[in-house]
């Protein structure tokens, strides 16, 4: 296992470097003027512009900028925000707790509703329950996240405010504030997870050992949960592990729609303001989280199935 871990860590190095280079180049070629974004609409002299470009190394060639950025990264520094005049690490530290709580709420919806829907769909194959879960999955996949968020705000938070008491936006009501955003964030993943759970459970229900369990006279509930469902969880766990990292990066639209001051909204704002240091820092942080979660999933796979370590 130790050698497998070292090999996986070494494989992550070129991925991280490649991701940083691609993100940096994308921000470099995007049209816009960082100096104008920095000083606003007021008039600036050529001398003042040159001084700002020299201070933030904006006039250096792209390879030089990339090399300097990698040097700062190796020292654990993600740079400083052009507009806020604060370290990017401080901005991430202030916003990440909110996004983590939102991601945990989304993960809770993902696990409970996604897996439950898949079990119902497989256990009641071709029934009304199966058809309902299938139609709901198609709708959740088809409706854009920001549209779903607005619909939930109108039809649930606004029209049912007296009944449910769910806030329309913000985090002023504690746990209740995360219900609608968490559902919105996990909506697409719930639909996919229910289909994954249905497919793997149906394959398991057709296995020989399940037919043997039925032949022994075990109840259908015991056959389903004790024998079939437990053995259908490996693909489900893989999906959950990979998707847990994507929930963090997928919070941009959700936080914007529900007016939540988290990492995603900060990233969207930095892109709009052309605060490239913040955009770079948050993007790299999300890449690290995604790769770390994938590494944990791979290690769990290798622990469950020793054959993976030698592939």
C-alpha positions as CSV (number, residue, x, y, z in Angstrom):
1,X,0.0,0.0,0.0
2,X,2.9,2.4,0.7
3,X,4.3,2.0,-2.8
4,X,0.9,2.4,-4.3
5,X,0.4,5.7,-2.3
6,X,3.8,7.0,-3.4
7,X,3.0,6.1,-7.0
8,X,-0.3,7.9,-6.9
9,X,1.2,11.0,-5.3
10,X,3.9,11.1,-8.0
11,X,1.2,10.9,-10.6
12,X,-0.6,13.9,-9.1
13,X,2.4,16.2,-9.6
14,X,2.2,16.6,-13.4
15,X,-1.6,16.9,-13.1
16,X,-1.3,19.8,-10.6
17,X,1.4,21.5,-12.7
18,X,-0.6,21.1,-15.9
19,X,-3.8,22.5,-14.2
20,X,-1.9,25.5,-12.9
21,X,-0.4,26.3,-16.2
22,X,-3.7,26.0,-18.1
23,X,-5.6,28.2,-15.6
24,X,-2.8,30.8,-15.7
25,X,-2.7,30.8,-19.5
26,X,-6.5,31.1,-19.7
27,X,-6.5,34.1,-17.4
28,X,-3.6,35.6,-19.3
29,X,-5.4,35.5,-22.7
30,X,-8.8,36.6,-21.5
31,X,-9.6,40.1,-22.8
32,X,-9.5,42.8,-20.2
33,X,-7.3,45.3,-18.4
34,X,-6.2,44.3,-14.9
35,X,-4.9,47.8,-14.3
36,X,-8.2,49.4,-15.2
37,X,-10.0,46.9,-12.9
38,X,-7.6,47.9,-10.2
39,X,-7.9,51.7,-10.3
40,X,-11.5,51.9,-11.5
41,X,-12.9,54.5,-13.9
42,X,-10.6,57.4,-12.9
43,X,-8.0,58.7,-15.3
44,X,-4.5,57.3,-14.9
45,X,-1.3,58.6,-16.4
46,X,1.1,56.4,-18.4
47,X,3.6,56.7,-15.6
48,X,1.2,55.4,-13.0
49,X,0.1,52.6,-15.3
50,X,3.7,51.5,-15.8
51,X,4.3,51.7,-12.0
52,X,1.4,49.4,-11.3
53,X,2.4,47.0,-14.1
54,X,5.9,46.8,-12.7
55,X,4.6,46.3,-9.1
56,X,2.4,43.3,-10.0
57,X,4.7,42.1,-12.8
58,X,1.9,42.5,-15.4
59,X,4.3,43.6,-18.1
60,X,6.5,40.5,-17.8
61,X,6.4,37.9,-20.5
62,X,4.1,34.9,-19.9
63,X,6.9,32.4,-19.1
64,X,8.5,34.8,-16.6
65,X,5.1,35.4,-14.9
66,X,4.5,31.6,-14.7
67,X,8.0,31.0,-13.2
68,X,7.5,33.7,-10.6
69,X,4.1,32.3,-9.7
70,X,5.5,28.8,-9.2
71,X,8.2,30.3,-7.0
72,X,5.5,31.9,-4.7
73,X,3.5,28.7,-4.7
74,X,6.5,26.7,-3.5
75,X,6.7,29.1,-0.5
76,X,3.1,28.5,0.4
77,X,2.0,31.9,-0.9
78,X,-1.0,32.2,-3.2
79,X,-0.4,35.9,-3.8
80,X,-2.3,39.0,-2.8
81,X,-5.7,40.3,-4.1
82,X,-5.3,43.3,-6.4
83,X,-8.5,44.9,-5.1
84,X,-8.8,43.8,-1.5
85,X,-5.1,44.2,-0.7
86,X,-5.3,41.0,1.3
87,X,-3.5,37.6,1.0
88,X,-5.5,35.1,-1.1
89,X,-5.0,32.5,1.6
90,X,-6.8,34.8,4.1
91,X,-9.7,35.2,1.7
92,X,-9.9,31.4,1.2
93,X,-9.8,30.8,4.9
94,X,-12.7,33.2,5.5
95,X,-15.0,31.8,2.8
96,X,-14.2,28.0,2.8
97,X,-16.1,27.2,6.0
98,X,-19.4,28.4,4.5
99,X,-18.8,26.4,1.3
100,X,-17.8,23.3,3.2
101,X,-21.1,23.4,5.2
102,X,-23.0,24.0,2.0
103,X,-21.2,21.0,0.4
104,X,-22.0,18.8,3.4
105,X,-25.7,19.7,3.1
106,X,-25.5,18.8,-0.6
107,X,-23.7,15.6,0.2
108,X,-26.5,14.7,2.7
109,X,-29.2,15.2,0.1
110,X,-27.0,13.3,-2.4
111,X,-26.6,10.2,-0.1
112,X,-30.1,10.0,1.3
113,X,-32.2,10.9,-1.8
114,X,-29.9,9.6,-4.5
115,X,-29.4,6.2,-2.9
116,X,-33.0,5.9,-1.7
117,X,-34.3,6.7,-5.2
118,X,-32.0,4.1,-6.8
119,X,-33.1,1.4,-4.3
120,X,-36.8,2.1,-4.9
121,X,-36.3,2.2,-8.6
122,X,-34.5,-1.2,-8.6
123,X,-36.6,-2.9,-6.0
124,X,-39.8,-1.9,-7.8
125,X,-38.6,-2.3,-11.4
126,X,-41.1,-1.1,-14.0
127,X,-43.5,0.1,-11.4
128,X,-44.9,3.6,-10.7
129,X,-42.1,4.1,-8.2
130,X,-39.5,3.3,-10.8
131,X,-41.2,5.6,-13.4
132,X,-41.4,8.4,-10.9
133,X,-37.7,8.3,-9.9
134,X,-36.8,8.1,-13.6
135,X,-38.8,11.1,-14.6
136,X,-37.6,13.1,-11.5
137,X,-34.0,12.2,-12.5
138,X,-34.5,13.4,-16.1
139,X,-36.0,16.7,-14.8
140,X,-33.2,17.3,-12.4
141,X,-30.6,16.7,-15.1
142,X,-32.4,18.9,-17.6
143,X,-33.1,22.0,-15.5
144,X,-30.1,24.3,-15.1
145,X,-28.9,24.7,-11.5
146,X,-29.6,28.5,-11.4
147,X,-33.1,28.0,-12.8
148,X,-33.9,25.3,-10.2
149,X,-32.6,27.6,-7.5
150,X,-34.9,30.4,-8.6
151,X,-37.9,28.0,-8.8
152,X,-37.3,26.7,-5.3
153,X,-37.0,30.3,-4.0
154,X,-40.4,31.2,-5.6
155,X,-42.5,28.1,-5.1
156,X,-41.1,26.9,-1.7
157,X,-39.3,29.7,0.1
158,X,-41.8,32.4,-0.9
159,X,-45.1,30.7,-1.4
160,X,-44.7,28.3,1.5
161,X,-42.9,30.7,3.8
162,X,-45.6,30.5,6.5
163,X,-45.7,26.7,6.4
164,X,-42.0,25.7,6.1
165,X,-40.2,28.9,7.2
166,X,-37.3,28.4,4.8
167,X,-35.3,31.6,4.0
168,X,-35.1,32.8,0.4
169,X,-31.5,33.7,0.6
170,X,-28.6,34.3,2.9
171,X,-27.6,32.3,6.1
172,X,-29.6,34.1,8.7
173,X,-31.6,31.1,9.9
174,X,-28.8,28.5,10.6
175,X,-29.4,25.0,9.3
176,X,-32.6,26.0,7.5
177,X,-30.6,28.3,5.3
178,X,-28.7,25.3,3.8
179,X,-31.7,23.2,2.9
180,X,-32.7,24.8,-0.4
181,X,-29.1,25.6,-1.5
182,X,-28.0,22.1,-0.5
183,X,-30.7,20.5,-2.6
184,X,-30.0,22.8,-5.5
185,X,-26.2,22.0,-5.4
186,X,-26.8,18.2,-5.3
187,X,-29.7,18.1,-7.7
188,X,-27.8,16.9,-10.8
189,X,-25.6,14.5,-8.8
190,X,-28.7,13.0,-7.1
191,X,-30.2,12.2,-10.5
192,X,-27.0,10.5,-11.7
193,X,-26.4,8.6,-8.4
194,X,-30.0,7.2,-8.4
195,X,-29.3,5.8,-11.9
196,X,-26.0,4.4,-10.8
197,X,-27.5,2.8,-7.7
198,X,-30.4,1.3,-9.8
199,X,-28.1,-0.2,-12.4
200,X,-25.7,-1.8,-10.0
201,X,-28.4,-3.1,-7.7
202,X,-30.3,-4.6,-10.6
203,X,-27.1,-6.4,-11.7
204,X,-26.6,-7.7,-8.2
205,X,-30.2,-8.8,-7.9
206,X,-29.7,-11.1,-10.9
207,X,-26.6,-12.7,-9.4
208,X,-26.5,-16.4,-8.5
209,X,-26.0,-15.9,-4.8
210,X,-29.1,-13.7,-4.6
211,X,-31.2,-16.4,-6.2
212,X,-29.7,-18.9,-3.7
213,X,-30.7,-16.6,-0.8
214,X,-34.2,-16.4,-2.2
215,X,-34.3,-20.2,-2.5
216,X,-33.4,-20.5,1.2
217,X,-36.7,-18.7,2.0
218,X,-35.2,-15.4,3.1
219,X,-37.6,-12.4,3.0
220,X,-37.3,-10.1,0.1
221,X,-36.3,-7.2,2.4
222,X,-33.4,-9.3,3.9
223,X,-32.3,-10.4,0.4
224,X,-32.3,-6.8,-0.8
225,X,-30.5,-5.1,2.0
226,X,-28.3,-7.9,3.5
227,X,-27.1,-9.5,0.3
228,X,-27.8,-7.4,-2.8
229,X,-27.5,-3.8,-1.7
230,X,-24.2,-4.1,0.3
231,X,-22.5,-5.8,-2.7
232,X,-23.7,-3.1,-5.1
233,X,-22.1,-0.2,-3.2
234,X,-18.6,-0.1,-4.7
235,X,-19.6,1.9,-7.8
236,X,-21.8,4.1,-5.6
237,X,-19.0,4.8,-3.2
238,X,-16.7,5.6,-6.1
239,X,-19.3,8.1,-7.5
240,X,-19.8,9.7,-4.1
241,X,-16.0,10.0,-3.5
242,X,-15.4,11.7,-6.9
243,X,-18.5,13.9,-6.6
244,X,-17.7,15.1,-3.1
245,X,-14.8,17.1,-4.7
246,X,-17.0,18.5,-7.5
247,X,-19.6,19.8,-5.0
248,X,-17.0,22.2,-3.7
249,X,-16.3,23.7,-7.2
250,X,-20.0,23.5,-8.2
251,X,-21.1,25.9,-5.5
252,X,-20.5,29.0,-7.7
253,X,-24.0,29.3,-9.2
254,X,-25.7,28.0,-6.0
255,X,-24.0,30.6,-3.8
256,X,-24.7,33.4,-6.3
257,X,-28.4,32.5,-6.6
258,X,-28.9,32.2,-2.8
259,X,-26.6,35.1,-1.9
260,X,-24.2,33.0,0.2
261,X,-20.8,34.5,0.8
262,X,-18.7,31.4,0.2
263,X,-15.8,30.3,-1.9
264,X,-17.9,29.9,-5.1
265,X,-19.3,33.4,-4.9
266,X,-15.9,34.8,-4.2
267,X,-14.5,33.1,-7.2
268,X,-17.3,34.4,-9.4
269,X,-16.8,37.9,-8.1
270,X,-13.0,37.7,-8.7
271,X,-13.6,36.7,-12.3
272,X,-16.0,39.6,-12.9
273,X,-13.6,42.1,-11.2
274,X,-10.6,40.6,-13.0
275,X,-8.9,40.0,-9.7
276,X,-6.7,37.3,-11.2
277,X,-4.7,36.4,-8.1
278,X,-7.9,35.5,-6.2
279,X,-9.2,33.6,-9.2
280,X,-5.9,31.6,-9.5
281,X,-5.7,30.9,-5.8
282,X,-9.3,29.6,-5.4
283,X,-9.0,27.6,-8.7
284,X,-5.8,25.9,-7.6
285,X,-7.3,25.2,-4.1
286,X,-10.3,23.5,-5.7
287,X,-8.0,21.4,-7.9
288,X,-6.1,20.3,-4.9
289,X,-9.3,19.3,-3.1
290,X,-10.6,17.4,-6.1
291,X,-7.3,15.5,-6.5
292,X,-7.1,14.8,-2.8
293,X,-10.6,13.3,-2.7
294,X,-9.8,11.2,-5.8
295,X,-6.7,10.0,-4.0
296,X,-8.7,8.9,-1.0
297,X,-11.1,7.1,-3.2
298,X,-8.3,5.3,-5.0
299,X,-6.7,4.3,-1.7
300,X,-10.1,3.0,-0.5
301,X,-10.3,1.0,-3.7
302,X,-6.8,-0.4,-3.2
303,X,-7.6,-1.4,0.4
304,X,-10.9,-3.1,-0.6
305,X,-9.4,-4.9,-3.7
306,X,-5.7,-5.7,-3.5
307,X,-5.6,-6.3,-7.2
308,X,-5.9,-2.5,-7.8
309,X,-2.5,-2.0,-6.2
310,X,-0.7,-4.0,-8.9
311,X,-2.5,-2.6,-12.0
